[in-house]
Amino acid sequence: MFYICLLIAFLFGRHCQSENIFGSRSHSGNLKANGIFYCGCCCWFIYFLLSQQYNPLSWLFVRVRVRVMEKGSGWDLWNPMETAAKPLKVTFNGAANHWTDALPIGNGRLGAMVWGGVASETLQLNEDTLWTGTPGNYTNPNAPEALLDVRKLVDNGKYAEATEAAIKLTGNLAEVYQLLGDIKLEFDASHLTYAEETYHRELDLDTATVRVKYSVGDVEFTREHFASNPDQVIVTKISGSKPGCLSFSVSLDSKLDHHSYINDKNQVIMEGFCPGERFPPARDANGNSKGIKFSAVLDLQISDGRGVIHVLDDKKLSIEGSDWAILLLVASSSFDGPFMKPLDSKRNPTAESISALKRIRDLSYSDLYAHHLDDYQNLFHRLSLQLAKCSISVGSLDKNASAATDLYLEGCKDYSVSTAERVKSFQTDEDPSLVELLFQYGRYLLISCSRPGTQVANLQGLWNNELHPKWEMLQVNYEASGWVVHHKSDIWAKTSADQGNVDWALWPMGGAWLCTHLWDHYTYTLDKDFLKVKAYPLLEGCACFLLDWLIEGCGGYLETNPSTSPEHDFVAPDGKSASVSYSSTMDMAIIKEVFSAVVSASEVLGRKEDYLVERVHKALPRLYPTKIATDGSIMEWAQDFEDPDVHHRHLSHLYGLFPGRTITVENTPDLCKAAEASLYKRGEDGPGWSTTWKTALWARLYNSNNAYRMVKKLIKLVDPDFERPFEGGLYGNLFAAHPPFQIDANFGFIAAVSEMLIQSTIEDLYLLPALPRDKWTDGCVKGLRARGGVTVSICWKDSNLHEVGLWSKDQNSLKMLHYRGTVVTANILSGIVYTFNSQLKCVKKYSV
């Protein structure tokens, strides 16, 4: 579970005040990520340092260049391929049997999982500030002494003993994310006899709306659900095709301690609280909770002139004989920052929720839906992707294609083909439109689970149905300057090591990893103000810590000690199992990235003469180098230890290849060859996040065949009743599986596919570097952002480049375009859309 805390930070590796592939611009907050690229370092801590206006959802995990154009901007002029877009829908032919069959909606703060039951329906709810616990002091006064003991043992080659001693450096358990509750809908007995063949449930990614349809006799019932960000409400509309046909009851419930009551005869109010401790007693002596309080208010509206509302047991509403009903769900909590005790908070969740409802009281359903669409589509429509292969096209289907794909392509309105069936058939038909859907689904999830002012996405985004999630969602006293963050945090801004096995709990590189994305954000936007005001001060603090953390080692090198390669053990020379040594390859790769960023940023800002920069310059050549093992692979540790699990899911030692850039085909061919050997050695099996990381790694090596093999490896159906550890794959609703569900693979898939289509530096742009030509023969991607502030669109036909469009909003840029050995220099002036042909010759210009 280690990587997800860093993954999402990586995911969110960019500051979000400019466009990005996911379209969302999140605020930071709670983070327990354990993800694909080890993104665990306390995103919250970064948020605190950057102030409440910063939002690390921009920490685009993908490190891809994907901040796309704003709606109505220059790319609307560039439409080289006029192909009909395939519908982007996740579909089911029945109600959910498992949580991973339910369909997610969210507005960044509020989320719901729609199960789609007929006679009885559940919308499982989340609010992103509901966590266990209270503010804590994470300082470990014994850390300096314990650190000296561990370092001495490592220096003496006693790695197993050092591993045991390092447990004294770990901290307290992080707090955990909670659920809000459920909207419960109970329909009249006639719904028990609905016509099963008429049932259809879908999530429309284009509109961020879940719809459920079915028929009872000659009446068709429809439900629509969406979560509005501009109006901060979850909206449900239920209607029938005949007047007065709608009757049902509605209530609120929760697994947390709560009570419900009716207000104004058409509102259900639920008030409750989270536990004040992760493993709390039932209540304190006064019967009060010390945890975060919450309130949810459900407002009910029915058709004018037809239908009646009854109050049942002062906690449930019953509707009879209505044409339609609209449910508005708002919620709030008493959380008032990571340093405010819940008991001291002056916030009134119920009053805030009722006030939120009053602000939208005069808005019709159409108004609410229009606000929602305008907000969401302004983000989602920034990027499009179309993929096709010659063997599958409408009207000329490959005879070997599966029946599921045939049906889907022949008529996308055919409700008989569920998304789960399409996933199951992918190993045979390799339907490119399913790749498109999964790519866009990742963008939908990120837009839905993190927005400005919300908490950062956690390991399951926004959605959670358990009080004790499987993934769980101090200033550490190392006597060093600067600041440090470990890999796992919570809403209370925990920055210390977590409690647990040393191989995953002790990893002080979290903040350093995050800082690489501060520089990364600058390389995509060239926003000098951001670099000066926000990024560089954090880079300075991080570099100060790293310089103090590094100690003199053998051979004149600077080393980290203690050091681990997360979650992976080795066999020490004495035959004992251990995880703690010195200068793991991942440690060194991250430090190189941070130090290089400090040097580059200082050049941009005119601070090359700063004392800190001089220290970094001197330290860089003394960092322990990446080495090649006797078997030709990248060494994972400073010594060529025996690896007891060569197929381990983590690829920490390949950080320099991806997401880092210290290993490249152009500059370090020997290390790339060793990285390739490492990937073959690791094998293809692993959880979803590992699979997408491998996809991106193969893409960086320009190996399209193996990159595609990993795409295919991910798209396999997981049965929730028969999950196997670390098997990866997808659930029926396209949630990615570890198992359990971990959202990092959904985000990682976007990163990996993007890397297959575009790679960039500030100066260079590599076109279709890992395109699987026989799988995606024709295609077009529109709206990817490259480093250097350039937005890119590419179309290809018959496996060859057809056209390229480049556009820069604010910056003049000189780019070296690379395609199959051809290199062309392009001078891109801001405000002009350039179109290049297959020979990279500029053939069109449009002024914006």
N, C-alpha and C positions, 0 to 999 in steps of 0.2 A: 504494500500500500504506500510505498514511499513516493513514487514518482508523481503522484497526482498532485501533491501539494506544490510541486514546482511546475508541473505541466501547465496548470491553468495560468499561473503567472506568465509562463512563456507564451501560452496562448494569448494572453492578454498583453503581450510584450510590447505594446505600443500605447502611447498616450492617445487618448481617444477624442481629442477635440478636433481631429480631422477625419476624413472619410476612411472606412475600412471595409474589408471584404464582407464581414459579417454585418456591416451596417450598424452595429451598435456601439454606443459610447458609454461604457459603464463607469460607475463609481466603484471604488474599492470597498472592501469590507471583509466579512468573514471569508476565510479561505481554508478549506482543507482539501487541497487537491493532492492527488498522488499520481501524477500523470505522466503521460507519454514522454515528456522531456523533462521530468524531474522538476517540475515547476513548483515545487513547494515552497518557497520562501514567502513568508508573510506578506501577501499583497496588502493586507490591512496596514501593516507597518508603513509601507510605502505611501499608502493613502494618507496616513496620519502626517507623515513628513511633508507631503505635498499640499496638504490642506484640503478642506472639504470641496474644493473646486476641481480636484484632480480625479481622473477616473481611469484606473488601469484596465478597464476592459479593453482597452486598446492594447493590452499586452497580448497582441495577436500571437497566439500560440504558434501560428503557422510560420512566423518569421517570414511569411510570404509577403509579397508586396501587394497586399490587397486592400488598399483603401480605394474605393471606387468613386466614380464621379457622382456628383450630386444630380438629383433628378432634373432633367431639362438642360443639362450642360452639354459640353462639346461632343460627347459621344453619341448624342442623338443624330449627329450629322453623319455618323460613320456606320453604315449598314450594308456591308458588302455581300452578305448572304441573306436572302429573303426566304427563310424556311419557317414552316409552321412550328411554333413552340409546343412541346408536349406538355400535357397537364402535370403539375407537380402536386400529386396527392398521395397521401398514405391512407390506404383503404382496408376495411374489414367487412366481412359478410355476417358478422354476429357481434354480440356484446363481448366485452373483455372477460376472460377467465382468470387472468393474472394481471398484476400491476403493470407489467411490461407489455400488455396488450392495450392498455388505456392510452389515450391520446393527450399530449401535453399542450397547454396554452399558458401564456405568461406575459406580463408587461414589465418584467425586470424586477419588480418587488413582490407582486402577487402572482401565484401560479395555481393551476388546477390540472388534475388528471381526469379526463372524461371517460368513464367506463362504458357508457352506452347501453345500460340495461333497459329493458322495455317496461315490465311491470314495476320494477324497482331500479332506480338510477342513483348513482353516487358520483359526485364531483369531489374528489379528494383535494384539499386546499393547503397551500403553503404561503407563508409570509416570511420574507428573508431575514428579519431581525429576531426571529424566535429561536433562541439558543438557551441551553442550560447555563447555569453558573452566574458569577458576579465578577467584577474586576479583581485581579489578584496580583501579588508580588512574585515575579518569577526569578528574582535574583537568587543565585546559588553561591553563598559565601564560601563554600568549601571547594569551589571549582579550581582556583589557582593551585592549591595543594594537590588535588587529584590530577590536574593537568601535568604537573611536574612528575608525578609518579608514572603516569601513562607514558610520557615522553622518554623517561629513563628506561622503561621496559622495552619500548620500541627500539631505542638505540642499542640495547643489548641483544636484540634479535628474539626477544621473548614475546612473540606476537599473540599467542593464545592467552598468556597472562595479562598482556596489555588490553586485550579484548575484554577480559573479565573485569579488570580494574576500571575500564572506561565507563562502566555502568554508573559510576559515581558522577559522571559528567552529564547524565541524562536528567530530565526534569520531571515535571508533573504532567499528567494527562491533559490534553486539550479538552475543552468543552465540546458538546455535540449539538448539531442542528436539529430542530424539532419540527413537527408538523403543526398545522393550524387546526384542521378538523375536516368535516365533511358537510356538504349539502346533500341531504337525503330527500329524494323524490319518490313518492308512492302513488302509483296510478290505479285507476279502478280495475275491477276484476276482468273487464273485457280485454284488457291488454295481455292477459295470460294466453289468449287465443289468437294472437297476431299471426299474420301470414309470414312465415320465416323467409320465404323466397323474396319478399319485398324489402327485407332489412338491408340497410346500407349505412355504414359509418365511415366518415372520412375526415382527414385533416388536410385542408387546402392551404398549401404553403404560400400561394400567391396572395391570399387574403388573411392568413393567420386565423382561420375560422374552422371550428369542428362542427360537422353536421351529422345528425342522425335522422334517418327516415325509415318508416315502416308503415304497414297498413293493418288496420283492424276492421274487417269487413270491407265496406266501401269508403272508409275514412282513412286518408293518409295523414299521419302525424309527422311533424317536422320539429326538430330542435336545433337551434344554432347557439354556439358558445364562442365567445372571444374575450380576450383580456385587453382592455384599452389602457395604453400608457398615458395619453394626454388627459384622460378623465379618471385615471386610477381606479378602475372598477372592472370586475368580472361580470360579463353580461350574458344572460341566457334568455332566449326567446323560444317559447313552446307554442305551437299552433296546430290546429286541425283543419282539414279541408271542408268541413261542414260547420255551420253555425251551432254554437252551444255544445260542441262535442267534447270539450276539454274539462276533465275533472281529475284532481290529484291533491296530495298533501305535501307540504314541504317543511323541513326542520333542519336545525343545525346540531352537529354532534362533534365530539372531540375525544381523543384518547388522553389528553391533558386534563388536569383538574379544572372544572368549568361549571357554569350554570347558564341556563337560557331562560328568556322570558319574552313576552310579546309587548311591542310598543306601537301605539297608534293604530292597532287592529290590522296593520298590514306590514309590520316589520318584526323580524325575529332577531333578537340581540343575544349574542353569546359572549360571556366574559370569563376569562380564566387566566392562568399563569403557568409559566415554565418552571421546572424545578430549579431551586437556587443552587443545587449541587448536581454534579453528574450522576451520582448514586445517592440520592437524598433520602432522608427520613420522610415519612408521609407529610408532616407539617411541623413547624416549630411549636414551642410551648404555647404561643398565643393563637395558634391556628392560622398563622399567616405564612405566606410564601415569601422567600427572599429573592425569588426569580423575576424574570421579565413578565409583566402583565400584558394581556392582549384583549382585543375586542373585535368581533366580527358582527356586522349588521347586514341582514338580508332584507331588502325592500322588494315588495311584491306589487305589481301593477297588472290589472286585467282589462279586458275589452270594455269599452263604455256601453252601458245599457244592457249588457248581457253577462250573467255570471254573478256569483256571490262568494264572499270570503267569510269563513267561519274560523273562530279561535278554538283550538283544542288543547286542553290541559295547560293553558297559559304558556306553551312552548312550541306549539305547532300551528300552522295555518292550513286550512282546507279550502280548496277552490272547487266550485261546482258550476257546470253549465256555461263555461266561458268560451269565447272564440279563440282567445290567445292569452298568454300570460308572459310577463317580462320580469325576470329576477335580476336584481342588481346587488352584487356582493362587494362590500368595502370592508377593509380591516386595517387595524393599526396596533402598535405596541407602545410600551413605555420606554423602550430602549432610547437612551439619550447620549450615546457615545460610549467608548470603551472604558472610560474612567469614572463614569457615573454609576453608582450603585442603584439597582432598580428601586430600592426602598426610598431613595432620595430623589428619584425622578419626579418632576412636576407635570409630566405629560399625562393626559387623561385619554386613554385609547378610545373609550366609548364616545366621548364628546368629539374627538377628532373624526371618528368614523361617521357620526351623524352629520357633522359639518360637511364632510366630503359628499355625502348624499344630497345635502341641500344645494350644493354648488351645481349639481347636474339635474336637479329636480325638474326643470323646465325643458330639458332636452328630450326629444323623441328618440325612439329606437333608431330611426334613420339618421338622426343627428349623431348619436353615439357611434354608430357604425361608420359613418363618413369620417369622423375624427380619427377613429381607429385606422381605417384604411389609408388615409392621407399620411399619418405618422409612420405606419409600418411599411407601406410600399415605397415611401421616400428612401428608406433604408434598403429594403429587400431588392428593389428593382435596379439597384446600382450595378449589379453583376449578373451576367447571364452566361450559361454554358450549354452548348449543344454538341452531342457526340453521336456518331453513326458509324456503322460498318456496312460494307457493300452487301454482305449476305443477308442483312435484315433491313428491309425498307417496306413501307406501306405499299401494298399491291404486288410486291415481288419478294415474298418471304423465303428464307432459306428452308428447304424441305426438312432439314434436321432440327430446326428451331423447336422449342418446346411449345406445347399447346397453350401454356399460360402466356408466353410472350406473343404468340400468334393472336390470341384474343385481345391482348392489351393493345397491340399495334393496329389491329383491324378496327378497333372501336374503343376509344378511351372511355366511353360512357358505359362500357360493359362492366356492371357491378359484380359480376361473378368472379373476377380475378382479383384476389386480395394481394396486398403487398407482401404478406408472408409467403404466398405461393410464388410470387416473382423472385423473392430471395431464395427460396428453395430450388427454383429452376435455374438460377444463375450459373451454377457449376456446369450446366449443359448449354444454355443458350447465350450466356455472357452478354445480356441485353445492355447496351450502352445507356439507354434511357434510365435504367436503374442506378447507374453510376451518377448520372446527372441528379437524380432524385436524392440520393444519399448525400451528395455534395451540397445541394441547396438545403437539405434538411439540417445539416450542421450549422449553416448560416441562420436558419430559422430558430434553432435552439438558442444560439448565442444572443440573437436579437431579443428573444423572449425571456431570457433568464438574467440579463444584466443591462441596465440602462443608467444614464446619469442620475446620481443621487441614490442609487441602490447599492446593496452589497455586491461584491464581486462574485461571479459564479463559483459554486463549490464543485465537489467531485460529481455531483449529480445535477449540476446546473442550479436549478431552483427547486426541483421536485424531490420530495422525500415522503415516504409513507410509514416511517418507523420512529419510535421514541429512542431507539438505540441503533442508529444506522450501522450497517456492516462496515462502512468506510470511515465512520466516526467524524466526521468533520472536526519577560524578565530581562529583563535586560540581563544577559549572561555575563557573569563576572570573570572574563578571561584576562582582565588587567591589560586591555589593549585600547587604543584610541579608535575613533571612528564609530561605526555602528555595524552590527551583525544581526542577521536573521537566519533561523534554521528553516527546515522545510515545511513545517506544519503549524498552522495557526488557527485562530478562532475569532469570534466577534469581539473578544476582549483584548485583542492586539497582542496575543502571546508571541514572543519572539525567541524563546529559549528552546532547547532541545526537548523533544517529547519523551514520555516515559515508554520504555519498550526495549527490544533487542537493539544492541549497539549498531548492528549492521544497517539499520534503517533510521534509528532515532537520533543518532549523533551525526549531524551533517551541517556544519556552519557555512556552507557555500550558498545557501538559499538566497540571501540578499545579493550576493555577487551575481548569481544567475539573473536575478531580476534586473540588475543594473545594466546588463548587456542590452536589455531591451529599451532602456532609456536612450542609449546611443542608436540602437536600431530604429527607434522612432524618428530620430533626427535624420537618419540616412534616407528614410522614405519621404519625409516632409520637407527637409532642409529648413525647418523652422528654427531660426537662430535664437529667437526670444525664448522658446521652450528650452533650448539647450542651455542658455545662459541662466535663466531664472529657476528652472526646475531640475533639469537633468544633471547639469554639471555639479551643483552642490551635493547631490546624492552620490554621484560618482566619486567625488573627492572623499566623502565620508567612508564610502566602501573601500576605496583604495587605501585610506589610512589604516583601516582595520587589517586589510590583507597584508600590508607591509609589516605591521606588528605581529601578525599571525605567522608569517614566514620566519623560519629560523635557519641558522647555518647548518648545512648538512655535509655529507661526504662529497669529495671532489670539487668543492667550491660552489656547489649548487645551493640555492635556497629551497627549503622543503616545507611541506605542511606535515605536522605531526601533533596529534593523531590524524589519520586519514582513512577513509573507507571508500569502497566502490559500492554504492548503495544497494543494500539487500543481498549482496553477493559475498560469500565466504571464499577463502582459499585454504590450501593445505600448506602450512608453514614447513620450513626445512626439517624441523624435528618431528614432522608427521602429524602434528596437532591441527585441528580446525581453528581458524581465526578469521577475523574481519578487519581488525585494526592494524595498520602499518603506517607507512609514510608516503606522501606524494603520489596518491593515486592519479591515474591519467586524467580522470575527470576533474579533479581539483586543479591540476595544472592547466588544463584546457580552459576552464572558466576564468582563472586568474589572468591568463594571457589575453583573453577577450576583454576583460575589464581594463587591464593596463593599456592595451592597444587603444581602447575607446577613450581613455583619459588623455593619451598622447594626441590622438586625432582631434578630440574636442578642444584641447588647449590650443591647437593650431588654428582652428576655426575662430576661437574667441580671443586670440592674441595673447595667450597666457603661457607660452612655451617656456618662459624663464621662471615660472613659479617653482618654489623649492620642492613642493610635492611632485611636480612633473619631472624634475631632475631625479628625484628618488625613484620614481617609476621607470624612467629611462635606464637607470643603472641596474634596476632589479630585473627588467625584462630578459636580457640575455643570460641571466643566472638561474632562470626557472628551469626546473627539471624537464628535460626534453621528452617528447613522445618517442617511445622506442618500439622496435619490432622484435617479437619473440622468436625463439628458435624454430617454431612451426610456421613462421611467415605472417602471423597475425599481429595486430596491435596489442602490445602489452597492456593489461588492465591495471596492473600495479607497478610500482617502481622496480620491483624484482620480478623475475619470470617464475612466479609461484605456480604450483600445480593447481589447475582449475577442477574442482570436483563436480562441476555441473556446466559442461561446455555448451549446453543448450539453454542456459539461463535466459529468462525473459528480458532482462535489462541489457542495455547497450551503452552503458555509461562511458566506456572508454572510446566511443565513437562520437562523443559530443563535439569534438573539433571538426568533424565532417558535417554534422547537422545536429543541432541548430547552429553550431559555431561555423567559423569560416577559416580556421587555421589549417585545415586540411582541404586542399582543392586539387582537382585534376590538373589544372594549369601550373600550379606552383609546387606541389608536393606529390609527384606521381608515385614515388616509392611508398609513401604512407597511404596513398589511395589504393595501391595494390594490396597493402597489408590490411586495410579496412575491408576490402573485398573478401580477403581470406577470413577475416573475423566474422563477416556476415554469413559466409558459407558454413563456418564452424558453429555459429549459433543456431543455424537452421531456420525453418520457417514457422514452427509452432510457437504459440504464445498468446497472451490475452490481446484484446483489441487494440489497446494503446501501443503495445509492442509491435503489433502488425503494421500499424500506420507509421510508426517510427522507422521500421525497416523499409517501408515503401519510400519514405522521404530520403533515407540514406542511399538506397539504390538509385533514386532519381539524381542525387548529387553526384553519383558516379557515372551518370549518363547511361545507365543500364536499364533500358526501357522494358526488356523482357522480364527481368526479375522484379522491377517495380510493379509491373502489371500482375505478376504472380501473387504478390502480396495484396494487391487490390482484390483479386479473386479469392484469396485466402480469408479476407475479412468478411466477404459477402456470403455467409453461410448461416442457415437458420438455427437458432438455439432454442431448445425446448426447456422452458422454465422448470418443468417437473424432473428433468434429467440433466441438470447442469454438471459439467466437469470442471474442476479447478483449472484456471489459466487457459481454457480452450478458445477464448475469443469468440468472434462471430457477432451476429445481430439478432435481437429479439424481433417479434412480429411488428412492433411499432417503430422499428429501426433504431431504438436505443442500442448502443454498442455494449457488448458484454466483456467483462473481465473473465468470468462472472464474479460478482453481480454486475448490474448496470454501472458503468463509469463513463462519464460524458467526454472524457479526454480523447477517446478514439473517434467520436463523432467530430470533434474539432480537428483532431489530427488528420482525418481523412481530407478535409479541406486543404490543409497544409500540404499534404503529400501530393494530391492531384495538381495543386497549383505549382509545386516544384517540378512536376513532370512537364508542365506547359511553359513555364517561364522561370528563369533564375537571373539574378542581377547583383551587381555591385553599384556603387555610385557612378562609376564610369562605364560599366559593361552591361549589356542586355543579351541574354542567351535565349534564343527562340526555339521552342519545342525540343528541349534538350533530352527528354526521356519519353517522347511520344510513342506509345505502342502502335506502330503503324498498321499492323494487321488486325488490330482490335478496334481502334478508333480511326478508321480510314479517312473519314470526313469529319469536320467539326469547326466550331467557332467559340471562342471565349471572348467576352467583351467586358472591360472595366477593371482589369487587374492593375494594381499599382506596383511599379518597380522602384527600386532605390534610385535616388536622384530626383524624386518628385515627378516622375513621368508615369502617366496612366497608359496602359497597353491593351490593345485588342488584336487578336490573331485569328485568321481563318486558314484552314488547310483543306485540300482536296486530293483524293487519291494518294494519301499519305505524304503529300508534299506541301510545303508552304504556299499559300495562295496570296494572301494580303496581310499587311501589318498596319495598324493604326497607332500613332503616338500622339500624346497631348499632354501639355504641362500647363497647369493653371496659373502658377505664380512665379515659376523659375525658368530662366533660360538654361538649357542643358546641352552638354556635348556628350553623346552616347556612342559607344562602339557596339554596333549590332553584329551578333554572331549567329550564323546558321550554317551548319554542315561544312565548316571550314572557311566559309566566306565571311569576311569582316569588312564592315562599312562604317564610316564615321558619319553620324547624323547630328546636325546642329538644330536643336529643337528650341524654338522661340516660344515664349509663353503666349497663350491665347490663340494658338494656331493648331489645327488638327492636320497631321501629316499622314498620308497613305503611301506605303511602300509596296512594290510588287514582289513576286517570288524571287527576283534577283536582288532584292533590297534596294531597288531604285525608287526614289520618290516620284510618284506619278500624280499626286493630288495634294492640294492644300486648301484648308477652309479656315477662315478667320472667325473666331468666336466673339 
